[in-house]
Amino acid sequence: MDVVSSSQSSVEIQIGLFDTIIDLLLIEPIFLLGIIFIGILLVVIFRKDSSIPKVRTSILSLVMYYYLCVMLTHIVGIPTLSEYKRLSRLGEAFFNPNINLIPFSDGFSLSFILNIFLFIPLGFLCPLISKTFERARNTLFIGFGLSLFIEIIQLFTLYRATDIDDILTNVIGTMVGYLCFRLIAKLRIVKLHSNNRIEEPDYTVYILIVIMIVTVVLGFFS
């Protein structure tokens, strides 16, 4: 009986883990609106610059959008309208600061490593989508900016901490992702964007800006 009970417990744990992963990867139906907005933006940008690789840019843009939806809503946790309504009914404050400005005060934990991995896709996808982010400093800037934005809005969420360690690890993760991009570019697995028309504006940079804005706005109303 003990063997059977142990086997059943193992199966239940596996099923529970599987359900958790599925819940993590699923996004709310409202985010389907974002696909429409991004699709319209891509059509406009492709008309502005016909040299942009359409299939590659479209696929990578949708991957970036999905990544940000999962990351911001399921992992990081951003303020939502429904949460504010709940806090209002309970008489709780909207502003809940929990701030740590001392780097590595808790040492190196598992969350330290996870925060690095969390931002690797950002540093990898940005230069694939836009030639503006083929420069390391631009990728570093967007990683830092997004991380700082996340830490600021977490002042307005319950049970979340605004931590300097998160910014540091997120920036490290962004640069690791960027180095992965440079590696596959060096191996010629992917081609760099054409630099023959440097004087021309890089319209693809607007894709990343719009994706981030749409994700945050729809995430708030999700």
C-alpha positions as CSV (number, residue, x, y, z in Angstrom):
1,M,0.0,0.0,0.0
2,D,2.9,2.4,0.8
3,V,4.3,1.8,-2.7
4,V,0.9,2.5,-4.3
5,S,0.4,5.6,-2.2
6,S,3.9,6.9,-3.1
7,S,3.3,6.2,-6.8
8,Q,0.0,8.1,-6.6
9,S,1.6,11.0,-4.8
10,S,4.3,11.2,-7.5
11,V,1.7,11.2,-10.3
12,E,-0.3,13.9,-8.5
13,I,2.8,16.1,-8.2
14,Q,3.6,15.6,-11.9
15,I,0.1,16.5,-12.9
16,G,0.2,19.5,-10.6
17,L,3.5,20.7,-12.1
18,F,2.1,20.2,-15.6
19,D,-1.0,22.2,-14.8
20,T,1.1,25.0,-13.3
21,I,3.3,25.2,-16.4
22,I,0.2,25.3,-18.6
23,D,-1.3,28.1,-16.5
24,L,1.9,30.0,-16.8
25,L,2.1,29.7,-20.6
26,L,-1.5,30.6,-21.3
27,I,-2.4,34.2,-21.7
28,E,-5.7,36.0,-21.3
29,P,-8.0,36.4,-24.4
30,I,-7.7,40.2,-24.1
31,F,-4.1,39.9,-25.4
32,L,-5.5,38.7,-28.8
33,L,-6.3,42.4,-29.4
34,G,-2.5,43.1,-29.2
35,I,-1.9,40.8,-32.1
36,I,-4.3,42.9,-34.2
37,F,-2.5,46.2,-33.2
38,I,0.9,44.7,-33.9
39,G,-0.3,43.3,-37.3
40,I,-1.6,46.7,-38.4
41,L,1.7,48.3,-37.3
42,L,3.7,45.7,-39.2
43,V,1.7,46.4,-42.4
44,V,2.4,50.2,-42.0
45,I,6.1,49.6,-41.4
46,F,6.5,47.2,-44.3
47,R,5.0,49.8,-46.6
48,K,7.4,52.4,-45.2
49,D,10.5,50.2,-45.8
50,S,10.1,47.3,-48.2
51,S,13.7,46.1,-47.4
52,I,12.6,44.8,-44.0
53,P,12.4,41.0,-44.0
54,K,8.6,40.5,-43.6
55,V,8.3,36.9,-42.5
56,R,11.3,37.0,-40.0
57,T,10.2,40.3,-38.5
58,S,6.5,39.2,-38.2
59,I,7.4,35.9,-36.5
60,L,9.9,37.5,-34.1
61,S,7.5,40.3,-33.2
62,L,4.8,37.8,-32.2
63,V,7.4,35.8,-30.2
64,M,8.5,39.0,-28.4
65,Y,4.9,39.9,-27.7
66,Y,4.1,36.5,-26.3
67,Y,7.2,36.5,-24.2
68,L,6.4,39.9,-22.7
69,C,2.8,38.9,-22.0
70,V,3.9,35.8,-20.0
71,M,6.8,37.6,-18.3
72,L,4.9,40.8,-17.2
73,T,1.6,39.2,-16.3
74,H,2.5,35.8,-14.9
75,I,6.0,36.1,-13.6
76,V,6.8,39.7,-12.8
77,G,3.2,40.8,-11.9
78,I,2.1,44.2,-13.0
79,P,-0.8,46.2,-11.5
80,T,-4.2,45.3,-12.9
81,L,-7.6,47.0,-12.8
82,S,-9.2,44.0,-11.2
83,E,-6.6,44.0,-8.4
84,Y,-7.2,47.7,-7.7
85,K,-11.0,47.1,-7.5
86,R,-10.3,44.3,-5.0
87,L,-8.0,46.4,-2.9
88,S,-10.6,49.2,-3.0
89,R,-13.3,46.9,-1.7
90,L,-11.0,45.7,1.1
91,G,-10.0,49.3,2.0
92,E,-6.3,48.5,1.2
93,A,-3.9,51.2,-0.1
94,F,-2.8,51.2,-3.8
95,F,0.7,52.3,-3.0
96,N,2.7,49.5,-1.2
97,P,6.4,50.3,-1.2
98,N,8.8,47.6,-0.2
99,I,12.2,48.8,-1.3
100,N,15.7,47.4,-1.1
101,L,18.5,49.6,-2.4
102,I,21.4,47.6,-1.0
103,P,22.9,45.3,-3.7
104,F,23.2,41.6,-2.9
105,S,22.0,42.1,0.7
106,D,20.5,38.6,0.6
107,G,23.5,37.0,-1.1
108,F,23.2,34.9,-4.3
109,S,19.9,32.9,-4.3
110,L,17.9,30.9,-6.8
111,S,15.9,34.1,-7.7
112,F,19.2,35.8,-8.6
113,I,19.8,33.1,-11.3
114,L,16.1,33.1,-12.4
115,N,16.1,36.9,-12.9
116,I,19.0,36.6,-15.2
117,F,17.3,33.9,-17.3
118,L,14.1,36.0,-17.3
119,F,15.7,38.8,-19.4
120,I,17.9,36.7,-21.7
121,P,15.1,36.5,-24.4
122,L,14.8,40.3,-24.4
123,G,18.5,40.8,-25.1
124,F,18.3,38.1,-27.8
125,L,15.2,39.1,-29.6
126,C,15.7,42.9,-29.7
127,P,18.7,42.9,-32.1
128,L,17.0,40.2,-34.2
129,I,14.0,42.5,-34.8
130,S,15.7,45.9,-35.1
131,K,19.1,46.9,-36.3
132,T,19.1,49.7,-33.7
133,F,19.6,47.1,-31.1
134,E,22.5,45.4,-32.8
135,R,24.5,47.9,-30.8
136,A,25.2,46.6,-27.3
137,R,24.5,50.0,-25.6
138,N,21.0,50.2,-27.1
139,T,20.1,46.7,-26.0
140,L,21.6,47.5,-22.5
141,F,19.5,50.6,-22.4
142,I,16.2,48.8,-23.2
143,G,16.9,46.1,-20.7
144,F,17.7,48.6,-18.0
145,G,14.7,50.8,-18.9
146,L,12.2,47.9,-18.8
147,S,13.6,46.5,-15.6
148,L,13.5,50.0,-14.0
149,F,9.9,50.4,-15.2
150,I,8.9,47.0,-13.6
151,E,10.5,47.9,-10.3
152,I,8.7,51.2,-10.2
153,I,5.2,49.8,-11.0
154,Q,5.8,47.1,-8.3
155,L,5.5,49.9,-5.8
156,F,1.8,49.8,-6.6
157,T,1.3,46.0,-6.1
158,L,0.9,43.9,-3.0
159,Y,3.5,41.4,-2.0
160,R,6.1,42.6,-4.5
161,A,9.4,44.2,-3.7
162,T,11.3,46.9,-5.6
163,D,14.8,45.5,-5.4
164,I,18.1,46.9,-6.8
165,D,19.2,43.2,-7.3
166,D,16.4,42.7,-9.8
167,I,17.6,45.5,-11.9
168,L,21.2,44.3,-11.9
169,T,20.3,40.7,-12.7
170,N,17.9,41.7,-15.4
171,V,20.5,43.9,-17.1
172,I,23.0,40.9,-16.8
173,G,20.4,38.7,-18.4
174,T,19.8,41.2,-21.2
175,M,23.5,41.3,-22.0
176,V,23.7,37.5,-21.9
177,G,20.9,37.3,-24.5
178,Y,22.7,39.9,-26.6
179,L,26.0,37.9,-26.5
180,C,24.0,34.9,-27.6
181,F,22.7,37.0,-30.6
182,R,26.3,38.1,-31.4
183,L,27.4,34.4,-31.3
184,I,24.8,33.2,-33.8
185,A,25.5,36.2,-36.0
186,K,29.2,35.4,-35.9
187,L,28.5,31.8,-36.8
188,R,26.3,33.2,-39.7
189,I,23.2,31.3,-38.3
190,V,21.4,34.6,-38.8
191,K,22.2,37.6,-40.9
192,L,22.7,41.1,-39.5
193,H,20.4,43.8,-40.8
194,S,21.5,45.6,-43.9
195,N,23.5,48.8,-43.1
196,N,23.7,50.1,-46.6
197,R,21.1,52.7,-45.8
198,I,22.3,54.0,-42.5
199,E,20.8,57.4,-43.2
200,E,17.4,55.9,-43.4
201,P,15.3,55.7,-40.2
202,D,14.9,52.3,-38.5
203,Y,11.2,51.8,-38.4
204,T,11.5,48.5,-36.8
205,V,12.4,50.1,-33.5
206,Y,8.8,51.2,-33.2
207,I,7.7,47.6,-33.2
208,L,9.4,47.0,-29.9
209,I,8.1,50.2,-28.3
210,V,4.5,49.5,-29.4
211,I,4.7,45.8,-28.2
212,M,5.8,46.9,-24.7
213,I,3.1,49.6,-24.5
214,V,0.4,47.3,-25.8
215,T,1.4,44.5,-23.4
216,V,1.4,46.8,-20.3
217,V,-1.9,48.5,-21.2
218,L,-3.7,45.2,-22.0
219,G,-2.1,43.6,-18.9
220,F,-3.6,46.3,-16.8
221,F,-7.1,45.6,-18.1
222,S,-6.7,41.8,-18.0
